[in-house]
Amino acid sequence: LLEGVIVSTTPTMIRVQLPDDREGVIPGRELERMSRQHLDELREGEAITVYVVNPHDHKGDVVLSVNRAIEELDWKRAEEYRVSQNVYEGNVAGYNKGGLIVRFNRLRGFVPQSQISEDRRLKMDGETPEERYSVMVNDAIVVKVMEVDRGRNRLILSERAASRERREKRKEALISELSVGQVCEGRVVSLEDFGAFVDVGGAEGLVHLTEIAWKHVTHPRDVLKIGQKVRVEVISV
């Protein structure tokens, strides 16, 4: 990857001044694959990042690519996200039999089914990938980069890890806001022998077996179902 400056443009070639006082060319076949908007941005005097495809072709030219440069920068950015573990916000672009496809700029990232968030998995229904995933296409999604392998063209993402982190942050904020006596709307997320766990907007609270109803309850499942919406009162934080 090199930083250069555009010195001339024609419909069939763009010449770029490189740092070592040499000139390189972006050939016409590369320009044909670009959008009109992208081409309009390539003007004389503009700085540009290029990828060296061939340092010395049969004509003696340095052959350059803008598209490859953008792709390489995307791989570098993906590696930065993997190291920092910052979350990336994107959209579901498609799916295959194993999970979801998410665009990471120009790259295709893959979210395996095991790394799809619990909330999204609860909405999955059907036997075929189309039945399970098609309704999710174009949905917003927040992911973390888990694996970057440029050589194998492999970019693995996790919605589960990202949602877990966001959930922890929401939980911290929510707990600081909750007060004893407050009544909340919640959703039953799990049932245990000793009580039910209810999500009240980012934090899960325990409704002890003795606090589920005024009558005797042998097991929470006798009264509640997972996914059921309930009203609860905070009795301790």
C-alpha positions in Angstrom: 0.0 0.0 0.0 1.3 3.4 -1.0 0.1 7.0 -0.7 0.3 8.9 -4.0 -1.1 11.9 -5.8 -3.1 11.8 -9.1 -1.2 13.6 -11.8 -3.5 13.0 -14.8 -6.7 11.2 -15.7 -8.1 9.9 -19.0 -11.1 7.5 -19.6 -8.6 4.7 -20.0 -5.9 5.4 -17.4 -5.1 7.4 -14.3 -1.4 8.2 -13.6 -0.3 8.5 -10.0 2.9 10.1 -8.6 4.4 7.7 -6.0 6.6 8.5 -3.0 9.8 7.4 -4.7 9.5 9.8 -7.6 8.1 7.1 -9.9 4.8 7.2 -11.6 2.3 4.3 -11.6 -0.9 3.7 -13.6 -4.4 2.6 -12.7 -5.4 0.7 -15.9 -8.7 1.0 -17.7 -10.0 -2.4 -16.7 -9.9 -1.2 -13.1 -11.7 2.0 -13.9 -14.5 0.0 -15.6 -15.4 -1.7 -12.3 -15.8 1.6 -10.4 -19.0 3.5 -9.8 -19.5 6.8 -11.4 -19.4 8.5 -8.0 -16.0 6.9 -7.2 -14.6 7.9 -10.6 -15.7 11.5 -10.1 -13.7 11.6 -6.9 -10.5 10.7 -8.7 -9.3 14.2 -9.8 -5.9 15.6 -10.6 -4.0 16.7 -7.5 -6.0 14.5 -5.1 -4.2 12.2 -2.7 -4.9 8.5 -3.1 -4.1 5.2 -1.5 -3.1 2.5 -4.0 -2.0 -1.1 -4.0 0.9 -2.2 -6.1 -0.3 -5.0 -8.3 2.9 -5.2 -10.5 6.0 -3.1 -9.8 7.2 -3.6 -13.4 5.0 -4.8 -16.2 6.0 -5.5 -19.8 5.8 -1.8 -20.6 7.9 -0.9 -17.6 4.9 0.6 -15.8 4.0 0.3 -12.1 0.5 -1.2 -12.2 -1.8 0.1 -9.4 -5.2 -0.8 -8.0 -7.6 1.4 -6.0 -10.1 -1.4 -5.3 -7.4 -3.7 -3.9 -6.1 -0.8 -1.7 -9.6 -0.3 -0.3 -9.9 -4.1 0.4 -6.5 -4.2 2.1 -7.4 -1.2 4.3 -10.6 -3.1 5.2 -8.6 -6.1 6.3 -6.3 -3.9 8.4 -9.3 -2.2 9.9 -10.8 -5.6 10.7 -7.6 -6.7 12.5 -7.7 -3.4 14.5 -11.3 -4.3 15.6 -10.2 -7.8 16.5 -7.4 -6.5 18.7 -9.4 -3.6 20.3 -12.6 -5.7 20.6 -14.6 -2.6 19.8 -18.1 -3.4 18.5 -18.9 -2.9 14.8 -22.4 -1.8 13.7 -23.6 -3.1 10.3 -26.5 -4.8 8.6 -27.3 -8.4 7.7 -26.5 -8.7 4.0 -27.4 -12.4 3.5 -27.1 -15.9 4.9 -26.0 -19.4 4.2 -26.8 -22.7 5.8 -24.5 -22.0 8.7 -25.3 -18.5 9.7 -25.5 -14.8 8.7 -23.4 -12.7 6.2 -22.5 -9.2 7.4 -20.8 -6.6 5.3 -17.7 -5.2 6.9 -17.2 -2.3 4.4 -16.2 -4.2 1.3 -15.5 -7.5 3.1 -18.0 -10.3 3.8 -18.0 -11.3 7.4 -19.6 -14.5 8.7 -21.6 -14.9 11.9 -21.9 -18.6 12.7 -25.3 -19.7 14.1 -23.6 -20.4 17.5 -22.5 -16.7 17.6 -25.9 -15.2 16.8 -27.4 -13.4 19.9 -29.9 -15.2 22.1 -32.6 -12.6 21.4 -32.2 -13.2 17.6 -32.1 -17.0 18.0 -35.4 -16.9 19.9 -37.0 -15.4 16.8 -35.6 -18.1 14.5 -38.2 -20.5 13.2 -38.2 -23.1 10.5 -36.2 -26.0 9.2 -34.4 -24.4 6.2 -31.9 -21.6 6.3 -34.3 -19.5 4.2 -37.1 -20.0 6.8 -34.7 -19.2 9.7 -32.7 -16.3 8.3 -34.4 -14.6 5.4 -36.5 -12.3 7.6 -33.3 -11.0 9.2 -31.8 -9.6 5.9 -31.2 -5.9 6.1 -31.6 -5.9 9.9 -29.2 -3.8 11.9 -26.6 -5.9 13.8 -23.8 -5.2 16.2 -20.9 -7.6 16.2 -17.3 -8.2 17.4 -14.5 -9.4 15.2 -13.3 -12.8 16.4 -11.0 -14.0 13.7 -9.2 -12.4 10.8 -7.4 -14.6 8.2 -6.4 -12.7 5.1 -4.8 -15.7 3.4 -8.0 -17.7 3.6 -10.3 -14.8 3.0 -11.9 -15.5 6.4 -13.6 -13.0 8.7 -15.5 -14.4 11.6 -17.9 -12.2 13.6 -19.9 -12.6 16.8 -23.1 -11.0 17.6 -23.3 -13.0 20.8 -20.1 -11.4 22.2 -21.2 -7.9 21.3 -24.6 -8.3 22.8 -23.1 -9.7 26.0 -20.9 -6.6 26.4 -23.8 -4.2 25.6 -26.0 -6.2 28.0 -23.4 -5.8 30.8 -23.2 -2.1 30.3 -27.0 -1.8 30.2 -27.1 -3.9 33.4 -24.7 -1.6 35.2 -26.7 1.5 34.2 -30.0 -0.1 35.0 -29.0 -1.3 38.5 -27.8 2.2 39.3 -31.3 3.5 38.3 -33.5 0.9 40.0 -34.9 1.6 43.5 -36.8 -0.6 46.0 -40.5 -0.3 45.5 -40.2 0.4 41.7 -42.6 -1.5 39.5 -41.2 -2.6 36.1 -42.4 -4.4 33.0 -40.3 -7.5 32.3 -40.0 -10.7 30.3 -39.4 -14.2 31.8 -36.1 -15.5 30.5 -35.6 -18.7 32.5 -37.3 -20.9 35.0 -35.5 -22.7 37.8 -36.7 -24.8 40.8 -36.1 -21.9 43.2 -37.7 -19.2 41.1 -37.9 -17.3 37.8 -35.5 -14.9 36.2 -37.1 -11.8 34.6 -35.4 -9.4 32.2 -36.4 -5.8 33.1 -34.6 -4.0 30.2 -31.1 -5.2 30.3 -30.7 -6.8 33.8 -32.2 -10.1 35.0 -33.8 -10.2 38.4 -34.7 -13.2 40.4 -38.4 -13.7 41.4 -38.1 -16.2 44.2 -40.5 -19.1 44.2 -42.3 -17.5 47.2 -42.7 -14.2 45.4 -44.4 -15.5 42.3 -48.0 -15.7 43.6 -50.0 -15.4 46.8 -50.9 -19.0 46.5 -48.5 -22.0 47.0 -46.4 -22.6 43.8 -44.6 -25.9 43.5 -42.6 -24.9 40.5 -42.4 -21.6 38.5 -43.5 -23.4 35.3 -46.9 -24.0 36.9 -47.6 -20.3 36.7 -45.1 -18.8 34.2 -43.8 -19.4 30.7 -40.5 -18.4 29.2 -41.0 -15.3 27.0 -44.1 -14.2 29.0 -44.4 -10.5 29.8 -44.9 -9.7 33.5 -45.1 -6.8 36.0 -42.7 -7.1 38.9 -41.8 -4.9 41.9 -38.2 -4.4 43.0 -37.8 -5.6 46.6 -34.0 -5.6 46.8 -31.1 -4.3 44.8 
